[in-house]
């Protein structure tokens, strides 16, 4: 037992660096033990768990196991400086997010060789826009929260959703057995409203959540965008 405890003390800093949760000391020396299934505990974890419900795939859905990035940076950029001639973005009723099939490296090469340009489909929203009063409220809340630093990363537990495969980000980059790979932003919230952005391949979307009892539920989805 003393040897197991010493090994755990030595390994703990390295596990933190690699992004893994620290295991109980005994688990480092016993192959049969397993991590307990833990439900989301705080609002940030619950927001990310609610986001996972909105992801769709043909089979298992692969997600980077740790959230990263600001959820409203694209919203702030496109709202303050929209591209010329672009349709103004809006909020729609929430829908499950699955981007079109990404172009392969061979597709990109052939397109560049043929005419020097590569076409990537513009994403669309398949649901109706929310009512104008809700549009204004969501725009205001998103604009105010876009100035707030979202620096609380969330580690996604595989037990949160059975269809989700939360994997180390490097494994998702080198393995193509599960495609697309979704990347979830850090959540940002204030009182009863929160926002989380999801990207996959060339596309992204932002979800607005409202508090629902002890959890969160998707209320709206911002215009899907290409990046």
BANUFI-952190 format. One line per field, with one value per atom (N, C-alpha, C): residue number from 1; x negated, y, z. Coordinates in nm, 2 decimals, padded with zeros to 4 digits. Last residue first. Example, Ala and Ser with C-alpha at 12.3 -4.5 7.8 and 13.67 -1.06 7.14 Angstrom:
BEGIN
num	(2, 2, 2, 1, 1, 1)
xx	(-01.28, -01.37, -01.29, -01.32, -01.23, -01.32)
yy	(-00.22, -00.11, 00.00, -00.57, -00.45, -00.33)
zz	(00.71, 00.71, 00.79, 00.78, 00.78, 00.78)
! end
This chain:
BEGIN
num	(227, 227, 227, 226, 226, 226, 225, 225, 225, 224, 224, 224, 223, 223, 223, 222, 222, 222, 221, 221, 221, 220, 220, 220, 219, 219, 219, 218, 218, 218, 217, 217, 217, 216, 216, 216, 215, 215, 215, 214, 214, 214, 213, 213, 213, 212, 212, 212, 211, 211, 211, 210, 210, 210, 209, 209, 209, 208, 208, 208, 207, 207, 207, 206, 206, 206, 205, 205, 205, 204, 204, 204, 203, 203, 203, 202, 202, 202, 201, 201, 201, 200, 200, 200, 199, 199, 199, 198, 198, 198, 197, 197, 197, 196, 196, 196, 195, 195, 195, 194, 194, 194, 193, 193, 193, 192, 192, 192, 191, 191, 191, 190, 190, 190, 189, 189, 189, 188, 188, 188, 187, 187, 187, 186, 186, 186, 185, 185, 185, 184, 184, 184, 183, 183, 183, 182, 182, 182, 181, 181, 181, 180, 180, 180, 179, 179, 179, 178, 178, 178, 177, 177, 177, 176, 176, 176, 175, 175, 175, 174, 174, 174, 173, 173, 173, 172, 172, 172, 171, 171, 171, 170, 170, 170, 169, 169, 169, 168, 168, 168, 167, 167, 167, 166, 166, 166, 165, 165, 165, 164, 164, 164, 163, 163, 163, 162, 162, 162, 161, 161, 161, 160, 160, 160, 159, 159, 159, 158, 158, 158, 157, 157, 157, 156, 156, 156, 155, 155, 155, 154, 154, 154, 153, 153, 153, 152, 152, 152, 151, 151, 151, 150, 150, 150, 149, 149, 149, 148, 148, 148, 147, 147, 147, 146, 146, 146, 145, 145, 145, 144, 144, 144, 143, 143, 143, 142, 142, 142, 141, 141, 141, 140, 140, 140, 139, 139, 139, 138, 138, 138, 137, 137, 137, 136, 136, 136, 135, 135, 135, 134, 134, 134, 133, 133, 133, 132, 132, 132, 131, 131, 131, 130, 130, 130, 129, 129, 129, 128, 128, 128, 127, 127, 127, 126, 126, 126, 125, 125, 125, 124, 124, 124, 123, 123, 123, 122, 122, 122, 121, 121, 121, 120, 120, 120, 119, 119, 119, 118, 118, 118, 117, 117, 117, 116, 116, 116, 115, 115, 115, 114, 114, 114, 113, 113, 113, 112, 112, 112, 111, 111, 111, 110, 110, 110, 109, 109, 109, 108, 108, 108, 107, 107, 107, 106, 106, 106, 105, 105, 105, 104, 104, 104, 103, 103, 103, 102, 102, 102, 101, 101, 101, 100, 100, 100, 99, 99, 99, 98, 98, 98, 97, 97, 97, 96, 96, 96, 95, 95, 95, 94, 94, 94, 93, 93, 93, 92, 92, 92, 91, 91, 91, 90, 90, 90, 89, 89, 89, 88, 88, 88, 87, 87, 87, 86, 86, 86, 85, 85, 85, 84, 84, 84, 83, 83, 83, 82, 82, 82, 81, 81, 81, 80, 80, 80, 79, 79, 79, 78, 78, 78, 77, 77, 77, 76, 76, 76, 75, 75, 75, 74, 74, 74, 73, 73, 73, 72, 72, 72, 71, 71, 71, 70, 70, 70, 69, 69, 69, 68, 68, 68, 67, 67, 67, 66, 66, 66, 65, 65, 65, 64, 64, 64, 63, 63, 63, 62, 62, 62, 61, 61, 61, 60, 60, 60, 59, 59, 59, 58, 58, 58, 57, 57, 57, 56, 56, 56, 55, 55, 55, 54, 54, 54, 53, 53, 53, 52, 52, 52, 51, 51, 51, 50, 50, 50, 49, 49, 49, 48, 48, 48, 47, 47, 47, 46, 46, 46, 45, 45, 45, 44, 44, 44, 43, 43, 43, 42, 42, 42, 41, 41, 41, 40, 40, 40, 39, 39, 39, 38, 38, 38, 37, 37, 37, 36, 36, 36, 35, 35, 35, 34, 34, 34, 33, 33, 33, 32, 32, 32, 31, 31, 31, 30, 30, 30, 29, 29, 29, 28, 28, 28, 27, 27, 27, 26, 26, 26, 25, 25, 25, 24, 24, 24, 23, 23, 23, 22, 22, 22, 21, 21, 21, 20, 20, 20, 19, 19, 19, 18, 18, 18, 17, 17, 17, 16, 16, 16, 15, 15, 15, 14, 14, 14, 13, 13, 13, 12, 12, 12, 11, 11, 11, 10, 10, 10, 9, 9, 9, 8, 8, 8, 7, 7, 7, 6, 6, 6, 5, 5, 5, 4, 4, 4, 3, 3, 3, 2, 2, 2, 1, 1, 1)
xx	(01.64, 01.51, 01.39, 01.98, 01.87, 01.74, 02.26, 02.16, 02.05, 02.60, 02.48, 02.39, 02.74, 02.71, 02.59, 02.80, 02.76, 02.74, 03.07, 02.95, 02.92, 03.24, 03.22, 03.09, 03.26, 03.37, 03.36, 03.18, 03.15, 03.27, 03.17, 03.23, 03.20, 03.02, 03.03, 03.09, 03.12, 03.04, 03.06, 03.30, 03.17, 03.07, 03.51, 03.50, 03.36, 03.35, 03.47, 03.46, 03.21, 03.21, 03.35, 03.14, 03.21, 03.21, 02.89, 02.96, 03.03, 02.80, 02.84, 02.93, 02.53, 02.66, 02.68, 02.38, 02.38, 02.52, 02.17, 02.30, 02.29, 01.97, 01.99, 02.13, 01.75, 01.88, 01.89, 01.56, 01.56, 01.67, 01.53, 01.48, 01.48, 01.72, 01.68, 01.64, 01.80, 01.75, 01.71, 02.02, 01.97, 01.92, 02.06, 02.04, 01.98, 02.30, 02.19, 02.18, 02.44, 02.41, 02.29, 02.73, 02.59, 02.57, 02.93, 02.90, 02.75, 02.98, 03.06, 03.04, 02.68, 02.81, 02.88, 02.49, 02.52, 02.66, 02.21, 02.35, 02.36, 02.03, 02.04, 02.19, 01.82, 01.95, 01.94, 01.57, 01.60, 01.74, 01.69, 01.62, 01.65, 01.61, 01.71, 01.63, 01.58, 01.50, 01.60, 01.62, 01.68, 01.59, 01.52, 01.49, 01.54, 01.76, 01.66, 01.63, 01.60, 01.60, 01.74, 01.39, 01.52, 01.52, 01.16, 01.26, 01.40, 00.94, 01.05, 01.16, 00.69, 00.78, 00.90, 00.55, 00.48, 00.57, 00.73, 00.66, 00.60, 00.81, 00.91, 00.85, 00.58, 00.63, 00.73, 00.56, 00.46, 00.51, 00.78, 00.78, 00.68, 00.93, 00.82, 00.80, 01.29, 01.15, 01.05, 01.60, 01.51, 01.37, 01.84, 01.71, 01.62, 02.19, 02.07, 01.94, 02.40, 02.36, 02.24, 02.45, 02.41, 02.35, 02.33, 02.42, 02.37, 02.18, 02.28, 02.38, 01.97, 02.10, 02.21, 01.74, 01.81, 01.94, 01.72, 01.72, 01.79, 01.52, 01.64, 01.63, 01.41, 01.37, 01.50, 01.41, 01.49, 01.44, 01.26, 01.27, 01.34, 01.33, 01.35, 01.37, 01.32, 01.19, 01.21, 01.45, 01.50, 01.38, 01.49, 01.39, 01.45, 01.73, 01.69, 01.60, 01.83, 01.72, 01.67, 02.04, 01.93, 01.81, 02.25, 02.16, 02.04, 02.35, 02.30, 02.21, 02.43, 02.34, 02.27, 02.62, 02.50, 02.39, 02.82, 02.75, 02.62, 02.89, 02.84, 02.76, 02.98, 02.87, 02.81, 03.20, 03.08, 02.96, 03.37, 03.32, 03.20, 03.42, 03.35, 03.29, 03.54, 03.42, 03.35, 03.77, 03.67, 03.54, 03.91, 03.87, 03.76, 03.94, 03.85, 03.81, 03.92, 03.99, 03.90, 03.68, 03.76, 03.82, 03.71, 03.65, 03.74, 03.74, 03.79, 03.72, 03.48, 03.59, 03.63, 03.24, 03.36, 03.48, 02.99, 03.07, 03.20, 02.69, 02.82, 02.88, 02.36, 02.45, 02.58, 02.23, 02.27, 02.37, 01.98, 02.12, 02.14, 01.70, 01.75, 01.89, 01.49, 01.62, 01.66, 01.19, 01.25, 01.39, 00.99, 01.08, 01.15, 00.83, 00.77, 00.87, 00.93, 00.96, 00.91, 00.77, 00.87, 00.89, 00.62, 00.55, 00.64, 00.81, 00.71, 00.64, 00.96, 01.02, 00.92, 00.76, 00.82, 00.89, 00.72, 00.61, 00.67, 00.96, 00.91, 00.80, 00.99, 01.09, 01.03, 00.77, 00.77, 00.87, 00.86, 00.74, 00.73, 01.22, 01.09, 00.97, 01.47, 01.38, 01.26, 01.71, 01.60, 01.53, 02.06, 01.93, 01.82, 02.22, 02.21, 02.07, 02.27, 02.22, 02.22, 02.53, 02.44, 02.39, 02.71, 02.60, 02.52, 03.06, 02.94, 02.84, 03.19, 03.19, 03.06, 03.38, 03.27, 03.29, 03.50, 03.53, 03.42, 03.26, 03.36, 03.39, 03.14, 03.16, 03.27, 02.92, 03.04, 03.04, 02.72, 02.74, 02.86, 02.80, 02.77, 02.80, 02.62, 02.75, 02.73, 02.37, 02.41, 02.55, 02.27, 02.37, 02.42, 01.97, 02.05, 02.15, 01.98, 01.92, 02.02, 02.01, 02.06, 02.00, 01.90, 01.84, 01.88, 02.06, 01.99, 01.94, 02.14, 02.24, 02.18, 01.91, 02.00, 02.11, 01.78, 01.71, 01.82, 01.96, 01.92, 01.86, 01.98, 02.10, 02.06, 01.72, 01.77, 01.89, 01.71, 01.62, 01.66, 01.86, 01.92, 01.83, 01.70, 01.82, 01.89, 01.35, 01.46, 01.59, 01.18, 01.22, 01.34, 01.27, 01.17, 01.23, 01.33, 01.37, 01.26, 01.20, 01.19, 01.24, 01.23, 01.27, 01.27, 01.39, 01.27, 01.31, 01.60, 01.59, 01.46, 01.79, 01.66, 01.65, 02.06, 02.03, 01.90, 02.15, 02.09, 02.05, 02.38, 02.31, 02.25, 02.36, 02.40, 02.32, 02.46, 02.37, 02.42, 02.51, 02.56, 02.45, 02.57, 02.48, 02.53, 02.73, 02.76, 02.67, 02.63, 02.76, 02.79, 02.42, 02.39, 02.52, 02.53, 02.49, 02.46, 02.58, 02.69, 02.65, 02.31, 02.39, 02.51, 02.25, 02.18, 02.26, 02.42, 02.43, 02.37, 02.32, 02.45, 02.48, 02.06, 02.07, 02.21, 02.15, 02.07, 02.08, 02.30, 02.37, 02.29, 02.18, 02.20, 02.27, 02.20, 02.22, 02.25, 02.31, 02.26, 02.29, 02.25, 02.33, 02.27, 02.01, 02.05, 02.14, 01.92, 02.01, 02.06, 01.58, 01.73, 01.80, 01.34, 01.39, 01.54, 01.24, 01.29, 01.33, 01.01, 01.09, 01.13, 00.84, 00.98, 01.07, 00.57, 00.63, 00.78, 00.42, 00.52, 00.59, 00.27, 00.20, 00.29, 00.42, 00.30, 00.23, 00.62, 00.65, 00.53, 00.53, 00.53, 00.55, 00.55, 00.42, 00.43, 00.79, 00.76, 00.63, 00.67, 00.73, 00.70, 00.73, 00.65, 00.72, 00.82, 00.86, 00.77, 00.59, 00.67, 00.70, 00.42, 00.56, 00.65, 00.15, 00.21, 00.36, 00.11, 00.05, 00.12, 00.23, 00.28, 00.24, 00.05, 00.19, 00.26, -00.18, -00.18, -00.04, -00.10, -00.13, -00.13, -00.06, 00.05, 00.02, -00.28, -00.20, -00.11, -00.37, -00.46, -00.38, -00.15, -00.20, -00.29, -00.12, -00.02, -00.07, -00.36, -00.34, -00.23, -00.29, -00.41, -00.40, -00.08, -00.06, -00.17, -00.20, -00.09, -00.07, -00.38, -00.43, -00.33, -00.20, -00.29, -00.34, -00.08, 00.00, -00.09)
yy	(02.92, 02.99, 02.92, 02.99, 02.92, 03.00, 02.94, 03.02, 02.93, 02.96, 02.88, 02.95, 03.20, 03.16, 03.08, 03.06, 03.17, 03.11, 02.92, 02.89, 03.00, 02.89, 02.94, 02.90, 02.73, 02.82, 02.87, 02.44, 02.53, 02.60, 02.44, 02.39, 02.49, 02.33, 02.43, 02.36, 02.27, 02.25, 02.36, 02.29, 02.27, 02.26, 02.49, 02.42, 02.41, 02.60, 02.52, 02.44, 02.88, 02.80, 02.73, 02.87, 02.93, 02.83, 02.93, 02.84, 02.92, 02.94, 03.02, 02.93, 02.83, 02.80, 02.90, 02.87, 02.92, 02.89, 02.70, 02.75, 02.79, 02.64, 02.66, 02.71, 02.46, 02.52, 02.54, 02.29, 02.43, 02.51, 02.09, 02.10, 02.25, 02.24, 02.11, 02.13, 02.41, 02.41, 02.26, 02.57, 02.45, 02.46, 02.78, 02.77, 02.63, 02.88, 02.79, 02.78, 03.08, 03.06, 02.97, 03.15, 03.11, 03.08, 03.29, 03.28, 03.24, 03.36, 03.25, 03.24, 03.48, 03.45, 03.33, 03.43, 03.53, 03.51, 03.26, 03.27, 03.39, 03.06, 03.19, 03.20, 02.77, 02.83, 02.97, 02.71, 02.73, 02.80, 02.52, 02.63, 02.63, 02.21, 02.29, 02.40, 02.05, 02.13, 02.22, 01.74, 01.86, 01.92, 01.58, 01.60, 01.74, 01.40, 01.50, 01.50, 01.09, 01.22, 01.27, 00.86, 00.92, 01.06, 00.78, 00.67, 00.73, 00.92, 00.96, 00.86, 01.05, 00.94, 00.99, 01.28, 01.18, 01.06, 01.44, 01.49, 01.39, 01.29, 01.33, 01.38, 01.28, 01.16, 01.19, 01.55, 01.50, 01.37, 01.57, 01.64, 01.59, 01.28, 01.37, 01.44, 01.25, 01.20, 01.31, 01.14, 01.25, 01.20, 01.04, 00.99, 01.11, 01.01, 01.10, 01.02, 00.85, 00.86, 00.94, 00.89, 00.76, 00.77, 01.17, 01.13, 01.00, 01.15, 01.25, 01.22, 00.98, 00.93, 01.03, 01.11, 01.02, 00.98, 01.45, 01.31, 01.22, 01.71, 01.64, 01.49, 01.98, 01.85, 01.77, 02.32, 02.21, 02.08, 02.63, 02.51, 02.40, 02.94, 02.82, 02.70, 03.19, 03.12, 02.99, 03.41, 03.28, 03.19, 03.75, 03.64, 03.51, 03.94, 03.87, 03.76, 04.04, 04.12, 04.05, 03.89, 03.87, 03.95, 03.97, 03.86, 03.84, 04.18, 04.21, 04.10, 04.03, 04.14, 04.17, 03.85, 03.80, 03.91, 04.03, 03.94, 03.89, 04.14, 04.23, 04.14, 03.92, 04.00, 04.08, 03.84, 03.75, 03.83, 04.06, 04.02, 03.94, 04.06, 04.18, 04.14, 03.81, 03.84, 03.95, 03.84, 03.75, 03.77, 04.03, 04.06, 03.97, 03.87, 03.98, 04.03, 03.51, 03.63, 03.75, 03.30, 03.34, 03.48, 03.15, 03.25, 03.27, 02.79, 02.93, 03.02, 02.57, 02.60, 02.75, 02.52, 02.45, 02.48, 02.73, 02.69, 02.63, 02.65, 02.71, 02.66, 02.71, 02.64, 02.72, 02.69, 02.78, 02.70, 02.46, 02.49, 02.59, 02.57, 02.51, 02.55, 02.55, 02.59, 02.50, 02.70, 02.58, 02.63, 02.80, 02.83, 02.70, 02.74, 02.82, 02.86, 02.56, 02.70, 02.79, 02.31, 02.34, 02.48, 02.32, 02.30, 02.33, 02.35, 02.46, 02.44, 02.12, 02.25, 02.36, 01.93, 01.93, 02.06, 01.99, 02.00, 02.01, 01.95, 02.08, 02.10, 01.67, 01.77, 01.91, 01.58, 01.56, 01.65, 01.64, 01.70, 01.69, 01.67, 01.60, 01.68, 01.87, 01.84, 01.77, 01.73, 01.82, 01.78, 01.72, 01.64, 01.74, 01.97, 01.89, 01.81, 01.94, 02.01, 01.91, 01.92, 01.83, 01.90, 02.00, 02.05, 01.94, 02.03, 01.95, 02.00, 02.36, 02.23, 02.16, 02.62, 02.53, 02.41, 02.89, 02.78, 02.68, 03.15, 03.05, 02.96, 03.48, 03.36, 03.28, 03.59, 03.60, 03.48, 03.80, 03.68, 03.70, 03.95, 03.97, 03.84, 03.83, 03.83, 03.85, 04.04, 03.92, 03.94, 04.27, 04.19, 04.07, 04.26, 04.33, 04.24, 04.11, 04.11, 04.19, 04.32, 04.22, 04.22, 04.40, 04.43, 04.32, 04.34, 04.47, 04.51, 04.08, 04.18, 04.32, 03.94, 03.95, 04.06, 03.97, 04.01, 04.04, 03.86, 04.00, 04.05, 03.59, 03.68, 03.82, 03.51, 03.52, 03.61, 03.51, 03.59, 03.61, 03.36, 03.47, 03.56, 03.17, 03.13, 03.24, 03.12, 03.21, 03.18, 02.81, 02.93, 03.00, 02.47, 02.58, 02.69, 02.17, 02.29, 02.39, 01.84, 01.97, 02.08, 01.64, 01.61, 01.74, 01.68, 01.70, 01.70, 01.42, 01.56, 01.57, 01.22, 01.25, 01.40, 01.02, 01.16, 01.19, 00.71, 00.79, 00.93, 00.76, 00.67, 00.76, 01.03, 00.90, 00.80, 01.29, 01.22, 01.09, 01.60, 01.48, 01.42, 01.78, 01.74, 01.61, 01.86, 01.92, 01.87, 01.74, 01.69, 01.74, 01.90, 01.77, 01.71, 02.12, 02.13, 02.00, 02.01, 02.04, 02.07, 01.99, 01.87, 01.89, 02.26, 02.18, 02.05, 02.33, 02.40, 02.32, 02.17, 02.15, 02.22, 02.29, 02.15, 02.12, 02.54, 02.53, 02.39, 02.48, 02.54, 02.53, 02.16, 02.31, 02.35, 01.88, 01.93, 02.08, 01.60, 01.74, 01.80, 01.28, 01.38, 01.51, 01.03, 01.15, 01.23, 00.71, 00.79, 00.91, 00.65, 00.65, 00.74, 00.46, 00.59, 00.58, 00.14, 00.22, 00.36, -00.14, -00.03, 00.06, -00.33, -00.36, -00.24, -00.27, -00.26, -00.27, -00.08, -00.19, -00.18, 00.14, 00.01, -00.11, 00.35, 00.35, 00.22, 00.33, 00.29, 00.29, 00.43, 00.29, 00.24, 00.71, 00.64, 00.50, 00.81, 00.77, 00.69, 01.02, 00.90, 00.88, 01.34, 01.26, 01.14, 01.37, 01.38, 01.29, 01.48, 01.37, 01.41, 01.66, 01.69, 01.58, 01.65, 01.58, 01.60, 01.78, 01.83, 01.78, 01.59, 01.72, 01.79, 01.38, 01.36, 01.49, 01.49, 01.45, 01.43, 01.51, 01.63, 01.60, 01.22, 01.32, 01.45, 01.05, 01.06, 01.17, 01.07, 01.11, 01.13, 00.98, 01.12, 01.16, 00.72, 00.81, 00.96, 00.60, 00.61, 00.72, 00.62, 00.69, 00.71, 00.44, 00.58, 00.67, 00.20, 00.25, 00.40, 00.16, 00.18, 00.24, 00.12, 00.24, 00.27, -00.12, 00.00, 00.13)
zz	(-04.09, -04.05, -04.11, -04.10, -04.16, -04.12, -03.87, -03.95, -04.00, -03.78, -03.81, -03.90, -03.57, -03.71, -03.72, -03.25, -03.33, -03.47, -03.09, -03.16, -03.26, -02.77, -02.90, -02.96, -02.54, -02.58, -02.72, -02.38, -02.49, -02.53, -02.02, -02.14, -02.26, -01.71, -01.82, -01.94, -01.37, -01.49, -01.59, -01.17, -01.13, -01.25, -01.36, -01.23, -01.18, -01.60, -01.59, -01.47, -01.76, -01.64, -01.63, -02.11, -01.99, -01.88, -02.36, -02.26, -02.16, -02.69, -02.57, -02.49, -02.89, -02.82, -02.71, -03.20, -03.06, -03.01, -03.44, -03.40, -03.25, -03.73, -03.59, -03.56, -03.96, -03.93, -03.77, -04.06, -04.11, -04.05, -03.79, -03.93, -03.96, -03.55, -03.61, -03.75, -03.25, -03.38, -03.42, -03.03, -03.08, -03.22, -02.74, -02.89, -02.92, -02.50, -02.54, -02.69, -02.25, -02.39, -02.40, -02.03, -02.06, -02.21, -01.77, -01.92, -01.93, -01.51, -01.57, -01.72, -01.41, -01.36, -01.43, -01.68, -01.58, -01.54, -01.84, -01.79, -01.70, -02.07, -02.00, -01.96, -02.12, -02.11, -02.04, -02.37, -02.23, -02.22, -02.66, -02.59, -02.44, -02.80, -02.72, -02.65, -03.10, -03.00, -02.93, -03.26, -03.21, -03.10, -03.54, -03.40, -03.36, -03.76, -03.72, -03.58, -03.69, -03.76, -03.78, -03.59, -03.54, -03.60, -03.69, -03.68, -03.63, -03.73, -03.81, -03.80, -03.51, -03.54, -03.62, -03.45, -03.53, -03.57, -03.31, -03.43, -03.52, -03.10, -03.20, -03.32, -02.95, -03.01, -03.12, -02.87, -02.96, -03.03, -02.69, -02.81, -02.92, -02.55, -02.55, -02.69, -02.58, -02.60, -02.59, -02.53, -02.49, -02.49, -02.71, -02.68, -02.66, -02.64, -02.66, -02.62, -02.58, -02.72, -02.75, -02.31, -02.36, -02.50, -02.13, -02.24, -02.30, -01.89, -01.91, -02.02, -01.89, -01.84, -01.85, -01.96, -02.06, -02.02, -01.87, -01.82, -01.93, -01.97, -02.00, -01.96, -01.79, -01.84, -01.85, -01.87, -01.82, -01.88, -01.79, -01.87, -01.80, -01.74, -01.67, -01.76, -01.87, -01.85, -01.77, -02.04, -02.01, -01.99, -01.95, -01.98, -01.94, -02.11, -01.99, -02.03, -02.34, -02.28, -02.16, -02.40, -02.48, -02.43, -02.23, -02.18, -02.27, -02.39, -02.26, -02.21, -02.62, -02.63, -02.50, -02.51, -02.57, -02.58, -02.42, -02.32, -02.38, -02.67, -02.56, -02.46, -02.81, -02.86, -02.75, -02.65, -02.66, -02.72, -02.68, -02.55, -02.56, -02.95, -02.89, -02.76, -02.99, -03.06, -02.99, -02.83, -02.78, -02.86, -02.99, -02.85, -02.80, -03.24, -03.23, -03.09, -03.20, -03.21, -03.18, -03.38, -03.26, -03.28, -03.70, -03.61, -03.49, -03.75, -03.76, -03.66, -03.86, -03.77, -03.79, -03.99, -04.03, -03.95, -04.11, -03.99, -04.04, -04.30, -04.28, -04.15, -04.42, -04.33, -04.33, -04.74, -04.64, -04.55, -04.85, -04.84, -04.72, -05.01, -04.89, -04.87, -05.29, -05.24, -05.12, -05.37, -05.31, -05.25, -05.64, -05.54, -05.49, -05.86, -05.75, -05.64, -06.03, -06.05, -05.94, -05.99, -06.10, -06.13, -05.76, -05.89, -06.01, -05.56, -05.58, -05.72, -05.60, -05.62, -05.64, -05.53, -05.66, -05.69, -05.26, -05.36, -05.50, -05.14, -05.13, -05.24, -05.18, -05.24, -05.24, -05.03, -05.18, -05.25, -04.77, -04.83, -04.98, -04.79, -04.76, -04.81, -04.64, -04.76, -04.71, -04.42, -04.45, -04.58, -04.45, -04.46, -04.49, -04.24, -04.36, -04.36, -03.88, -04.00, -04.12, -03.67, -03.74, -03.87, -03.39, -03.48, -03.54, -03.34, -03.32, -03.43, -03.26, -03.34, -03.31, -03.12, -03.12, -03.20, -03.33, -03.23, -03.24, -03.38, -03.42, -03.31, -03.42, -03.33, -03.38, -03.69, -03.61, -03.51, -03.90, -03.82, -03.73, -04.21, -04.07, -03.99, -04.49, -04.42, -04.27, -04.63, -04.56, -04.50, -04.74, -04.82, -04.75, -04.57, -04.66, -04.74, -04.24, -04.38, -04.47, -03.95, -04.04, -04.18, -03.68, -03.81, -03.91, -03.46, -03.46, -03.60, -03.52, -03.49, -03.50, -03.56, -03.67, -03.65, -03.31, -03.43, -03.54, -03.13, -03.11, -03.24, -03.23, -03.22, -03.21, -03.19, -03.33, -03.33, -02.90, -02.98, -03.12, -02.72, -02.79, -02.88, -02.59, -02.66, -02.75, -02.61, -02.57, -02.65, -02.52, -02.60, -02.55, -02.44, -02.46, -02.55, -02.26, -02.33, -02.34, -02.31, -02.23, -02.32, -02.50, -02.36, -02.27, -02.81, -02.73, -02.58, -02.91, -02.86, -02.79, -03.13, -03.07, -03.03, -03.11, -03.14, -03.06, -03.28, -03.16, -03.20, -03.55, -03.46, -03.34, -03.70, -03.75, -03.66, -03.47, -03.56, -03.60, -03.29, -03.37, -03.45, -03.00, -03.10, -03.16, -02.79, -02.92, -03.03, -02.56, -02.61, -02.75, -02.51, -02.57, -02.62, -02.37, -02.51, -02.58, -02.12, -02.21, -02.35, -02.04, -02.06, -02.14, -02.03, -02.13, -02.15, -01.81, -01.94, -02.05, -01.61, -01.66, -01.79, -01.57, -01.62, -01.67, -01.48, -01.60, -01.66, -01.25, -01.36, -01.49, -01.12, -01.11, -01.24, -01.18, -01.04, -01.04, -01.38, -01.37, -01.24, -01.22, -01.29, -01.28, -01.26, -01.18, -01.27, -01.21, -01.30, -01.22, -01.11, -01.08, -01.19, -01.29, -01.24, -01.22, -01.15, -01.26, -01.20, -01.09, -01.05, -01.17, -01.19, -01.19, -01.16, -01.15, -01.29, -01.29, -00.91, -00.93, -01.06, -00.88, -00.87, -00.89, -00.92, -00.99, -00.98, -00.73, -00.87, -00.95, -00.49, -00.51, -00.65, -00.52, -00.52, -00.54, -00.76, -00.63, -00.63, -01.02, -00.98, -00.83, -01.15, -01.06, -01.01, -01.49, -01.35, -01.27, -01.74, -01.68, -01.53, -01.85, -01.86, -01.80, -01.83, -01.94, -01.95, -01.58, -01.71, -01.83, -01.41, -01.42, -01.55, -01.44, -01.48, -01.50, -01.32, -01.46, -01.52, -01.05, -01.13, -01.28, -00.98, -00.98, -01.06, -00.97, -01.10, -01.10, -00.71, -00.82, -00.94, -00.56, -00.54, -00.65, -00.66, -00.69, -00.67, -00.56, -00.71, -00.74, -00.29, -00.34, -00.49, -00.28, -00.24, -00.29, -00.35, -00.44, -00.41, -00.14, -00.27, -00.36, 00.07, 00.08, -00.06, 00.00, 00.00, 00.00)
! end
